[in-house]
Amino acid sequence: MSDEEKQQHLSTIEQHIGTILQIAVVGLLGWSLVTTQTMSKDVEVLKVKVESMSASIAHGAHDRYRGTDAARDFAAVRQEIQFLERRINKLEGGR
């Protein structure tokens, strides 16, 4: 083989290697795109689930019996007791 034939043979091999590498890069880019799209869809599903859980937690938090609710209920009971005491005093005083 002459030097010129060797150079042509090496050039052909380099072209084949370059083509193979280009195909590999295009394949990896395609895989990356598909993976990114799948991950994007999964993230959207997770966002919906998190929003649903947040709404459920918020709804549960509104159902709590808080200290302010207890204070309001105790005040209503005290007021009812005072009303009954006044009625009893009037009835007893009227006898």
Protein Blocks (a to p, Z undefined) as FASTA:
>chain_A
ZZklmmmmmmmmmmmmmmmmmmmmmmmmmmmmmmmmmmmmmmmmmmmmmmmmmmmmmmmm
mmpccfklmmmmmmmmmmmmmmmmmmmmmmmmmZZ
